[in-house]
Amino acid sequence: MATKDRAGDEGTMNAALRRMAESEPELAARLMLQSLPAAAASLPNGLSYRLELDELGAWRVARNGRRHAEVTEVSPGEDLNGDAFAIQTDARTLAELAAGRNPLTAMFRGRLRLRGKARKALALRNLSQDAGPRELARMGLPLDADLLYRSLAYAIEPEWTLGYSFRIAYELLGDQGGAWTISVDDGSVSCVRGAADDADASVRMRRSDWLKLLTGELDPTDATRLGLTELEGDVFAATLVGRWIDRAEGVDGPELDREARQARRQAKLAGSWGSAVNGSGASSEPGDPGESKRQPGGLMSYEQLYALWERQNWRAHELDFSADREHWLATPSDAQVDTLHSFGSFYVGEERVTADLAPFLLAAPSGEVEAFLATQLVDEMRHAVFFDRFMAEVMALEADDLRSRLRKIEEELLTQRPWHFLFDDSLRDIADRIKAQPDDLKLFVEGIVTYHMVTEGVLAMPGQRILIQYTGDHKIYPGFNKGFRLVEQDEHRHIAFGVRFLKDVCEERPEMKQVIVDRLCELLPEAAKVFVPPQETNSRAYWSYGQHSSQVYGFAYQALNRRMKMIGVEIPGPEELMPGPVDFSGLDERSRIREPTPA
């Protein structure tokens, strides 16, 4: 076990050892014994010695030129037989010595005895300070997970937990696995064996993947994204404990610096767009016929959709992001990049659809259509402001206004070809052509298919549902979750308009049905690849935060098919429109860790 805090918080690990020596000296001693093969690797080659612990046993430690020292159990009190010296003590004293206690005091009180070549014992000053579980895992040495999880109750500094109260259940599956529950209660930390049924969060993984996390072979963010770490419940609490573990090991320094920098940025940008913290009431009627919760009764008229807009109005500046700011600061940098990409795709997209909707308003074929599109233009800008507030006040982007933040996200993160195919080659292109030919009905129909059916209906809705479910299920970013639910509510109303318009047009001009099908076939096989995470290369099959690609494609196709049936249009099967196989079972998160370990 390391006794030096490399994050610069003097005494963190020493204090942990002192607490452990006081309450559970045997646990402390066994942790140190576990780390000895790595810790003694820095001793002079050829040195060997004995360590005898009262009531626990005796071990021979030998440095023989290998990558790590050899530690073998022997009988207490045996002759040295060539070993340089023997140390005899008890578990509590051993832990206190590792925590920095003066060995002379222990020797004077008879709690530390030395026989053999005393000068050789001075070499123990060179025991490695980095011999923690990560180094043991990298060396391929045995690790007792029970010792490590139980030691967290002492490794986590009590003062870090002030103001927090939660319980997290951890479970390692497979050989030498187990389960533990960490309890945090406003300044105290404890651990018991077994997974509590009523824990605020549960974290499960295979023991083999846990070892890969320790060696660095597997990144924690990728483990969660790929479903190798299965997290249920309060993700913020689980993230905090992960950060505290890193901090105790002295490896959280860069994240603490990043957190402080972002906190200053958050404080500077607080109150953007005249923001307040009070929520607003809004109607929950979606209006979208493709939404499975839609009540029977047919399609709304343009006038009814306008009235629904007035009832459902909400205020982006009133959303409360105070908890979201705290959650973001605790989120490690790698995970922040993933979240920024997911949220940033919607942020830039909302501003794009705002600008590209204006030509539709000018080309509206009736006053009723114009009236509704005017409400949608307001909605889209409100959505952009909602995201801009979050990017500035929570994510603390290093940019000073809306357009510079948009530019930063687009240039640094949105580099995938499918995203630009949708927003540049398709939506922006059709908007420009409508502006040039505002009286061309066929062009307007193609635009509604591109905007309302594909961009909003097929692509935005599944992504919104996944993010809303994930943040809600895992109790993270509550202000964002509330705002995004309101965005989703608006999108249902927009899609309902698109269905209403296309149905009316097809009844008057049946030849427009083929226009709709042709546009869907032109766009969807490539545009639907916007779902693919940037780390993935196979658009046919991938995992992302508990969902398999087949679920996403199935959900998107099913919603589109329901809407097309309302319009009276038959569309090709999913094998022609979607980039990969489909599964119509829904978007519930799935477990991967209970599958057999891949060969």
Residue pairs with C-beta under 8 A, 6 or more apart in sequence:
1 13
1 17
1 31
1 32
1 35
1 39
1 98
1 131
1 132
2 13
2 129
2 130
2 131
2 132
2 249
2 250
3 13
3 14
3 17
3 98
3 99
3 100
3 129
4 13
4 129
4 250
5 11
5 12
5 13
5 14
5 248
5 250
6 249
6 250
6 251
6 253
7 247
7 250
7 251
7 252
7 253
7 256
8 250
8 253
9 157
9 247
9 250
12 157
12 247
12 248
12 250
13 99
13 155
13 248
13 249
13 250
14 99
14 100
15 99
15 157
16 151
16 154
16 155
16 157
16 248
17 28
17 95
17 96
17 98
17 99
17 154
18 95
18 96
18 99
19 154
20 27
20 28
20 31
20 95
20 151
20 154
21 28
21 91
21 92
21 95
21 96
21 99
22 92
23 154
24 150
24 154
25 90
25 91
25 92
25 95
26 56
26 91
27 147
27 150
27 151
28 91
28 92
28 94
28 95
28 98
28 151
28 154
29 53
29 56
29 91
29 94
29 95
30 56
30 144
30 147
31 147
31 148
31 151
32 39
32 94
32 95
32 98
33 51
33 59
33 71
34 136
34 142
34 143
34 144
34 147
35 131
35 132
35 133
35 136
36 51
36 59
36 61
36 69
36 71
36 131
37 68
37 69
37 70
37 71
37 136
37 139
37 141
38 68
38 69
38 128
38 130
38 131
38 135
38 136
38 139
38 141
39 69
39 127
39 128
39 131
40 61
40 63
40 68
40 69
40 71
40 127
40 128
41 63
41 67
41 68
41 69
41 128
41 131
42 126
42 127
42 128
43 63
43 69
43 123
43 124
43 126
43 127
44 63
44 123
44 126
45 63
45 64
45 65
46 63
46 64
46 65
47 62
47 63
47 84
47 120
47 123
48 60
48 61
48 62
48 63
48 64
48 82
48 83
48 84
49 60
49 61
49 83
49 84
49 85
49 86
49 87
49 116
49 120
49 121
50 58
50 59
50 60
50 61
50 74
50 78
50 80
50 83
50 85
50 86
50 87
51 58
51 59
51 61
51 86
51 87
52 58
52 59
52 76
52 77
52 86
52 87
52 88
52 89
53 89
53 90
53 91
53 94
54 88
54 89
54 90
54 91
55 90
55 91
56 91
57 73
57 76
58 73
58 74
58 75
58 76
58 77
58 78
59 71
59 72
59 73
59 74
60 70
60 71
60 72
60 73
60 74
60 83
61 69
61 70
61 71
62 69
62 70
62 71
62 72
62 83
63 69
64 70
67 139
68 139
68 141
76 88
80 86
80 115
80 116
83 116
84 116
84 117
84 120
84 121
85 114
85 115
85 116
85 117
85 118
85 120
85 121
86 114
86 115
86 116
87 112
87 113
87 114
87 121
88 112
88 113
88 114
88 115
89 97
89 106
89 111
89 112
89 113
90 111
93 101
93 106
93 111
93 112
96 106
97 103
97 106
97 112
103 112
106 112
107 113
107 114
114 121
128 135
132 249
133 143
133 148
133 214
134 214
134 215
134 216
134 249
136 142
136 143
136 214
137 143
137 211
137 214
137 215
138 214
138 215
138 216
143 211
143 214
145 172
145 176
145 177
145 178
145 207
145 210
146 178
146 180
146 193
149 170
149 178
149 180
149 182
149 191
150 180
150 191
150 193
152 182
152 189
152 191
152 241
152 245
153 182
153 189
153 190
153 191
154 189
155 245
155 248
155 249
156 184
156 189
156 241
156 244
156 245
156 248
157 244
157 247
157 248
158 187
158 188
158 189
159 187
160 244
160 247
161 184
161 185
161 186
161 187
161 188
161 189
161 244
162 186
162 187
163 186
164 184
164 186
164 237
164 240
165 184
165 185
165 186
166 183
166 184
166 200
166 201
166 234
166 237
167 181
167 182
167 183
167 184
167 196
167 198
167 199
167 200
167 201
168 181
168 182
168 184
168 199
168 200
168 201
168 202
168 203
168 234
168 237
168 238
168 241
169 179
169 180
169 181
169 195
169 196
169 199
169 201
169 202
169 203
170 179
170 180
170 181
170 182
170 195
170 202
170 203
170 204
171 177
171 178
171 179
171 195
171 202
171 203
171 204
171 205
172 178
172 179
172 204
172 205
172 206
172 207
172 210
173 204
173 205
173 206
173 207
173 593
173 594
174 206
174 207
174 208
174 597
175 207
176 207
177 206
177 207
178 193
179 193
179 194
179 195
180 191
180 192
180 193
180 194
180 195
181 191
181 192
181 194
181 195
181 196
181 199
182 189
182 190
182 191
182 241
183 189
183 190
183 191
183 192
184 237
184 241
195 202
199 233
200 233
200 234
200 237
200 475
201 231
201 232
201 233
201 234
201 235
201 237
201 238
201 474
202 230
202 231
202 232
202 233
203 229
203 230
203 231
203 238
204 229
204 230
204 591
204 593
205 213
205 223
205 228
205 229
205 230
205 593
206 228
206 593
206 597
208 597
209 218
209 223
209 228
209 229
209 593
212 218
213 220
213 223
213 229
218 228
219 334
220 229
220 242
220 332
220 334
220 335
221 332
221 334
221 335
221 337
221 338
222 228
222 535
223 229
224 231
224 335
224 545
225 338
225 533
225 535
225 543
225 544
225 545
226 543
226 592
227 543
227 545
227 546
227 590
227 591
227 592
227 593
228 592
228 593
229 593
230 546
230 591
230 592
230 593
231 238
231 474
232 473
232 474
233 473
233 474
233 475
234 474
234 475
234 476
235 474
235 475
235 476
236 326
236 327
236 330
236 474
236 475
236 476
237 475
239 327
239 330
239 331
239 332
239 335
240 330
242 332
243 252
243 255
243 330
243 332
246 252
246 255
247 256
254 333
255 332
255 333
258 333
259 329
259 330
261 396
262 328
262 329
262 395
262 396
263 325
263 329
263 396
265 396
265 397
265 398
266 325
266 328
266 329
266 393
266 394
266 396
269 392
269 393
269 396
270 393
271 393
272 388
272 389
272 392
272 393
273 316
273 317
273 385
273 388
273 389
274 317
275 316
275 317
275 318
275 319
275 321
275 389
275 393
276 315
276 317
276 318
277 318
277 319
277 320
277 322
278 318
278 320
279 318
279 319
279 320
279 482
280 313
280 314
280 315
280 318
282 311
282 312
282 313
282 314
282 486
282 489
283 308
283 311
283 312
283 489
284 489
285 295
285 308
285 311
285 312
286 293
286 294
286 489
286 492
286 493
286 496
287 294
287 300
287 305
287 308
287 492
287 493
287 496
288 294
288 491
288 492
288 493
288 495
288 496
288 499
288 563
289 299
289 496
289 499
289 562
289 563
289 566
290 457
290 461
290 495
290 499
290 559
290 560
290 562
290 563
290 566
291 492
291 559
292 562
299 496
299 499
299 500
299 503
299 566
300 308
300 496
300 500
301 368
301 500
302 366
302 368
302 369
302 371
302 372
302 497
302 500
303 368
305 372
305 493
305 496
305 497
305 500
306 368
306 371
306 372
306 375
308 493
309 372
309 375
309 379
309 493
312 489
312 490
312 493
314 382
314 486
316 382
316 383
316 385
316 386
316 389
316 483
317 385
317 389
319 386
319 389
319 479
319 482
319 483
320 478
320 479
321 389
321 390
321 393
321 394
321 479
321 480
322 479
323 477
323 478
323 479
324 390
324 394
324 477
324 478
324 479
324 480
325 393
325 394
327 476
327 477
328 336
328 394
328 395
328 396
328 477
331 339
336 395
337 413
338 533
340 395
340 409
340 413
341 413
341 414
341 533
341 534
342 463
342 467
343 387
343 390
343 391
343 395
343 467
343 480
344 391
344 409
344 413
344 414
345 413
345 414
345 419
345 463
345 530
346 383
346 387
346 460
346 463
346 464
347 384
347 387
347 388
347 390
347 391
347 405
347 406
347 409
348 406
348 409
348 410
348 414
348 423
349 423
349 455
349 460
350 380
350 383
350 384
350 386
350 387
350 487
351 384
351 402
351 406
352 423
352 427
352 428
353 380
353 427
353 451
353 455
353 456
354 377
354 380
354 381
354 383
354 384
355 431
356 427
356 428
356 431
356 451
357 373
357 376
357 377
357 380
357 431
357 451
358 377
358 431
359 431
359 432
359 434
359 435
359 438
360 373
360 431
360 434
360 444
360 447
360 448
360 451
361 370
361 373
361 374
361 377
362 435
362 438
363 434
363 435
363 438
363 439
363 444
364 370
364 373
365 441
365 444
369 501
372 497
373 497
376 494
376 497
379 490
379 493
379 494
382 490
383 487
383 490
384 402
385 402
386 483
386 486
386 487
388 402
388 405
390 479
390 480
390 483
391 397
391 405
391 409
392 405
394 477
394 479
394 480
397 405
397 408
397 409
398 408
399 405
399 407
399 408
413 534
414 420
415 534
416 529
416 530
416 532
416 534
417 529
418 526
418 527
418 528
418 529
418 530
418 532
419 530
421 526
421 527
422 454
422 455
422 459
422 523
422 527
422 530
423 455
426 450
426 454
426 523
426 527
427 450
427 451
427 455
430 443
430 446
430 447
430 450
430 451
431 447
433 443
434 440
434 443
434 444
434 447
437 443
441 505
441 509
441 512
442 512
442 515
445 502
445 505
445 512
445 515
445 516
445 519
446 515
446 519
448 498
448 501
448 502
449 498
449 502
449 515
449 516
449 519
449 520
449 523
450 519
450 523
451 498
452 494
452 495
452 497
452 498
452 499
452 501
453 495
453 498
453 502
453 516
453 520
453 560
453 563
454 519
454 520
454 523
454 524
454 527
455 527
456 491
456 494
456 495
456 498
457 495
457 498
457 559
457 560
457 563
458 524
458 527
458 528
458 556
458 557
458 559
458 560
459 527
459 528
459 530
459 531
459 556
460 491
461 488
461 491
461 495
461 556
461 559
462 531
462 552
462 555
462 556
462 559
462 587
463 531
464 484
464 487
464 488
464 491
465 488
465 555
465 587
466 545
466 547
466 552
466 587
467 484
468 481
468 484
468 485
468 488
469 587
469 589
470 476
470 545
470 546
470 589
471 477
471 478
471 480
471 481
471 484
472 481
473 589
495 563
498 563
499 563
499 566
499 567
502 512
502 516
502 567
502 569
503 566
503 567
503 568
505 512
506 512
506 513
506 516
506 567
506 568
506 569
507 568
513 567
513 568
513 569
516 564
516 567
516 569
517 569
517 570
517 571
517 572
520 560
520 571
520 572
520 577
521 572
521 576
521 577
524 577
524 578
525 576
525 577
525 578
525 579
526 579
528 553
528 556
528 577
528 578
528 579
529 539
529 579
531 544
531 549
531 552
531 553
531 556
532 539
532 542
532 549
532 579
533 542
533 544
536 542
536 544
539 549
539 579
539 580
540 549
540 579
540 580
540 581
541 548
541 549
541 550
541 580
541 581
542 548
542 549
543 549
543 592
544 552
545 589
546 589
546 590
547 587
547 589
547 590
548 583
548 590
549 580
549 581
550 580
550 581
550 582
550 583
551 583
551 585
551 586
551 587
551 590
552 587
553 574
553 578
553 579
553 580
553 581
553 582
553 583
554 574
554 582
554 583
554 584
554 585
555 584
555 586
555 587
556 578
557 574
557 577
557 578
557 582
558 584
560 571
560 577
561 571
564 570
564 571
571 577
574 582
